[in-house]
Amino acid sequence: MNHKRAGTDSLLVTIFVFPGVRLLDVTGPIEVFTSANDFGAHYRLNMVSVDGNEVMTSAGTRLGVDMAVADAQEVSDVLVVPGGPAWDRMIKDDALLDIVRGLDANSRCTASVCTGAFLLAAAGLLDGRSAATHWRHSRQLALRFPAVEVKPDAIFVRDGKVMTSAGVTAGIDLSLALVEEHYGAEVARALAKDLVVFMQRPGGQSQFSVRARAAHTRQDMLRRVLDAVAEDPAANHTLSAMARRAGVSSRHVARLFCEELGMTPARYVEQVRLEAAQVMLECGDDPMAVIARRTGFGSPESLRRAFVRNLKVTPGVFRARFHTTGVADADAGAPAGPRADG
């Protein structure tokens, strides 16, 4: 989509709601798009249901709608398909899936929030595409729809005209990215500040920090080792140093990492250091040499190699991109980077 600046025609956002829809999946995008109008955007919102009647959300709140799906004839610039706890039942509703297909055919961009990705997938709209959903459901999405390339950690993914996002608040990130795409980064930054939300969560970022992604091990000794790495990434965290700290053999430490975390000790240390470097790049303007030293990479060149190997971008490019929402087509190889999802 090309940027549309203030003073041009408005953009239509259609939100499809149904009984059992998750409330925040709906209200999050609504708040973003309507608030964007205070900063130079021109959005019109149209909430539709199957029959034009109000719907009851999973929270027990009633949502009024503007019209029935059949009456929504105008082409939508953005179609928002939210999710709901009963996604496993909805994907078996052929009539509902036909409605989703019809709405998609009449939209320039189709975006799902959370388990709304299951509706898109069941309708065949994600076949051959990359997609995201809530981390708790990503495995189910991959198993049920093998034609979909599921990105289990991503906050949101853009693949062609289709965007999919993770858990409920990720719908805000996705909507903010669309505002930036339509009206530019200046409008999106002002909006993010007004809503007191992060502008700087590129879609490819992980839903979790590497420490949070680590398994909840029952091994007290291993937990102490993990905490030591997280508390001081620049310290000596060689395998032998970990073993001395834990009071066990190097072989035993390596085995526990493999069994409990599914990765080697060296890989874990690199991921923690990489995340620490990302935080420094996001939040400050320290020189690369300082960042490399404080995060344990030692030199700017080692830092650069780690970023390119893991994130496919240099530290400088990562820092520059953090001034945008990072929306990009999946085919363009949007960078990924771990960060906690609040």
N, C-alpha and C positions, 0 to 999 in steps of 0.2 A: 504494500500500500504506500502511496505517496503521502507525504505530509500535507495536511490541509490547515492553512493558517486562519487566524481570526478574520472574520468578514466573509468567509466563503460559505457555501451551503452547509447545512447541518448534517451530521452523521446519525444514522438510525441504529440504535442498539436494541435488539429484541431479546427478551429473557423468557425462556420457556419454563413454566412451573407446573408441577403436578402434585397430587396428594403424597405426602411423606417426604417432600423435598426438604433438604437441610436449610434452615433459615439463613445462616451466615453465608452460605454459597450464593444466595440471592442478594442479600443486603450489602455484602462487601463490594461486589462490582457496581451495584446501584450507587453506593456512596461515592465511589471513585469517579464514575462518569458524570454524575450530577454535580459534584463539587468541582470537577474540572471546568465546568461552565463559568465558574467565578474567576477563572484565570485565563480566559480567552478561548476556551474550547467551545464547540457548538454541537452538543449531543442531544438527541431526543430519545427517550426511553419508551419502550412498548412492552408491557408484560402480558404474555398470552398463556392461556391454559387450553386444554383439549376442547372444552365446551363453553368457555367464556365465563365460567363460574369461579368464585373464590376457591382457594385450596387450603387445606390444613397442613402445616409443616410438621416435620418430625418433632418439633419443640412444642407443638400444640397451639401455635400462633396462626391465626387466619391471615391469608394474603389475598387482597383484592387484585383483580387483573383488569386490563384495558379492553381485551377482546378475546374471542375464540381464535384458535389457530386458523380456521377456515377463512376468517375475515382479515387475516394478516397478509395482504397481497403485496405490499410494498417491499422492495428488495432491501434486506438488512445489510448494513455495513459490518455489523458484528452480531452474531447469534451466540448467546450464552446458554449453555446447557449445564445446569447445576447437578449435583448429586444428591443422594439420600441413602439412609441406612438399608433400605430394602432394594438395593441395586440388583441382588440375585433374582428377585422376583420380576423386576422391571425388564431385565434383558430377555425374558421369555414372553413378553407382551408384544406380539407382532404388530398390533394396531399402534401401539406407542412408538415402536421402532419405525414404522412407516411415516409417522408424523415427524420424527427426528430427521429422516431422510428428506422429506419434503421441505422442512425448514432450512436444512443445509443447502439444498439445491437453490434456495432463494436468498442465499447470503453470500457475501464476499469473503467473510472470515467466520469460521465456526470455532468457538472456544468452550471447553468444558472445565468445570471446577470439581476437584476431588473425584468421587466415584461417578461423576457425569461421564468420565472416560469410558466406563463400561457401556453406557448407552451408545456412545459413538462407535465403539468397537463392535457391539452386537448389531448395529445398523450397517456395518461394513465400511464405515467412514475412516477407519484407522488402518485398514489393510495396507501393508507395505509401508507404513509410516512409523516414525518414532513417537512415543507418547509417555506421559507421566500420569501418576495418580498418587493417592495417599500411600505412604510407605507401607502401611499395614495391609494394603490390598494389591500391591504391585505384583506379588507372586501369583495371586489369583488371576490378575489381568493377563499375565504372560502365559499361564497354563491354559486358560480358557480360550485365549485368542492368539494362537501361535504366529499368525500373520502380522502381529503387531510387535515392533521392537520396543520393549518397555525399558525406560530409563528409571530404575528404581529409586535413585537419589535426587533426581532433578526437581527443582521447584516448579518450573514450567518448561515446556518444550514447544517450539514452533516447527512445523513440518508442512511446507506449502501453505495452503489456506487454513490449516487446522492447528489450533493451539490447545494443549492440555496442561492442567496444573495439578499440583499435589494437594495436601490437606487444605482445609477451609480458608485459612488466611492467605494461602498461595493464590487464591482467586483475586485478592487485592493486588499482589505483585503482577499477575498477568494483566489485569486491567490497567494498572499504572504503565506497564510496558506498551500497551496499545495507545494510551494517551500520548506517550512520548513518540510513538510511531506516527500518529496522526498529526500532532500539533507541535512536536519538538521537545527537546530536553529541558528548555527553560520553563515551559508550562508544567511539565511533569515534576521538575524539582520543586517549584512553588507549591504544587498540589501535595507532594509527599510531605513537605514541611508543614503544611496546614493540617494534614491528617495525622501528623506525628507518626509516620511510618518510614521505613527504610526505602530510600531510592536505590540503594546500592546492593540489591540482591539479584544479580543476573540470573536468568532462568536456569542456566546450567549448573548453578551452585547446588551442593548437596543439601538435603533436608536436615542433615545431622553433621555435627563435628566428628572427627575421627575417633575422639575419646568416647563420644556417645554411641558411635556405631559399634564399638568394641563390645563383645559379649559380656554379659553380667556374670563374670567368673566367680566361682565359689572359692577360688584359691586366694587366700589372704596374701600369700607371698607374691603372687602374680599381680594382684591389685596394687601392692606397694610399689612394684617395679613400674607399672603403668602410670601411677600417680607421680613418681619421680621424673619420668620422661615429660609428662605434661607440665609439671611445675617448673622445670628448667630444661627446655629443649636444647640449650647450648652446652649442657654438661656432657661429660663422657658417658655415652650410652652404648659402648661396644658390648658384644655378647659377653665377653669375660667380665666387664665392669658390672653388667646386670647380674651375672652369676655371683660375683663377690657380694654385691648388695643384698642378694636374696639368700646367700649362704647355701647355695646348691651348685651343682655342676652346670657347665655351659650346655651340655647335652640336655639336661633336664629343663632348663629355661627354654631352649629352642623347641623342645617337644611340647611344652605347655602353650607356647605361643601358637604353634600349629594346631593343637587340639582345641584350645579355647577361643582363639581369635581368627584362625584360618589364614594366618600370614606369618612371615618370618619376623624376628625381632628387628632386623634392619629395615624391613618395609614399614613396620609400625613407627619406628623412630623417624624415618623420612617423612611419613605422612603427618606426624605431629609437627615436625619442623616446618613442613610446607604450609600447614595451616597457620602456624605462628607468623610466618613470613607474610602470608596473605593479610592477616589482621594488621600488621605494621604498614603494609602498602595501602590498605583501605583507610586507615585512620590517621596517617601522618605523612610526612614528606622527608623522612630520614634517607640519607644516601644509601645506595645498594650495598656498599661495603659495611655500613653499620648494621643493616638488616641481616646481611649474611652472617656477620659475627655473632649477633645477639640470638639468632635462631639456630646456630649450630652448623650452618653450611660452610662457614669458614671464609669463603671467597665469593665475590660476585659471580665469577664464572661457574662455580659449583651451584650457586643459587639459580643462575640462568638455566643450566642443564636440567636441574630438577623440575623447574617450571615447564620447560619445553617438553620434557619426557612425560610429565603427569598431566599438564593442563593444555599443552599444545600452543602456548603463548609464552612470550618472555615476561619477566617481572614488570618491565616498563609498560608493555601493552596492557597487562592486567591492571596496573595502577590507572592508566588512562581510561580504560573501559569502565572503571568503577564509578565514573561520573554519569553513567547511563544505566538503564535497566537491563541492558545486554540482550534485548530481543534480537533474534536472528533465526533464519531458517536452519533446520536440522542439517540440511544438505551443505550448508555453509561451514559446518564444523564449529558450532558455537562452543566456546571454551567452558570447561567444567571446573569447579573449584569447591572444596568442602567448606561448609560454614553451618553453624547451628541454625535450625529453623525454629523460630520462637512460636 
